[in-house]
Amino acid sequence: MSLAQLTCLGTCDGLPDGERGHSAYLYRLSGTVLLVDSGEPVARQLRARNIHPDEIDAVWLTHLHMDHIGGLFMLIQGFWLDGRKKPLPIHLPEEGVLVIQAMLRASYLFDQLLPFKISFIPHSAGQPVQIGLTKITPLLNSHLDQLRQSFGGQPGQRFESFSFRIETGTHTIAHTGDVGSLQDLDPLLDRDLDLLTCELSHLAPAALFEKISRANVRRAVFVHIGRALRKNLDELRHQAGAALNSVPHDFAADGDEYHLTP
């Protein structure tokens, strides 16, 4: 049996799409189940797969763009109505904590109403968090740097975006989230990877494929693929095949599952 599994619940870029949901990824890792991002309609996607709310050990949010958190409130309401009991840690950029707590109260999802406790845990860049046998390290990236330059005077906003390194006793996985440049991949590719889950909306494909080809990556799964690139997926596959050589790779669609073996 696989010790590590990725289920792509939502693989869309930031644009509305009639066939794909927004960013949401379920990792099953050595007994730990993590939900990375909660783009809509994540609650429906989990329900359709008969995943009970108590199966999920923690939610990890890369950043606060709506295509990555737009389904969070329905997710929490669904957990309440479907009978979640165990505490729910939500790991997220610090600037989102008070805002999300206020929105939950505004939508009548009061602490006293929910039968499970929600803990909001701000990311600390470079500091690993242990959940069961799985270690997750948030790493700052530059995805929101341009917004910071244009709107950095907004009170309370830190414009933080994160990638994650996920390590178990048998596997090392890198999840890019949204990034701002190829250099954001450097701290992820500085070690051997069993899986690279990499966005393909904000990066030039040729340069990305070339960079991956020089790293030690056992498998790459491309997600968050831009609409224009999806229209020419055959050409993208051809380009990746020529550049990545022997690196197995896939262009994920909603519902795709990937299993890693030791």
Secondary structure, DSSP 8 states (H G I E B T S, - for coil): --SEEEEEEE---SS--SS---SEEEEEETTEEEEE---TTHHHHHHHTT--GGG--EEE-S---HHHHTTHHHHHHHHHHTT--S-EEEEE-GGGHHHHHHHHHHTT--TTT-SS-EEEEE--TT--EEETTEEEEEEEESTTHHHHHHHTTSTT----EEEEEEE-SS-EEEE--S-SSGGGGTTTSSS-BSEEEEE-SSS-HHHHHHHHHTS-BS-EEEES--HHHHHTHHHHHHHHHHHHTT--EEE--TT-EEEE--
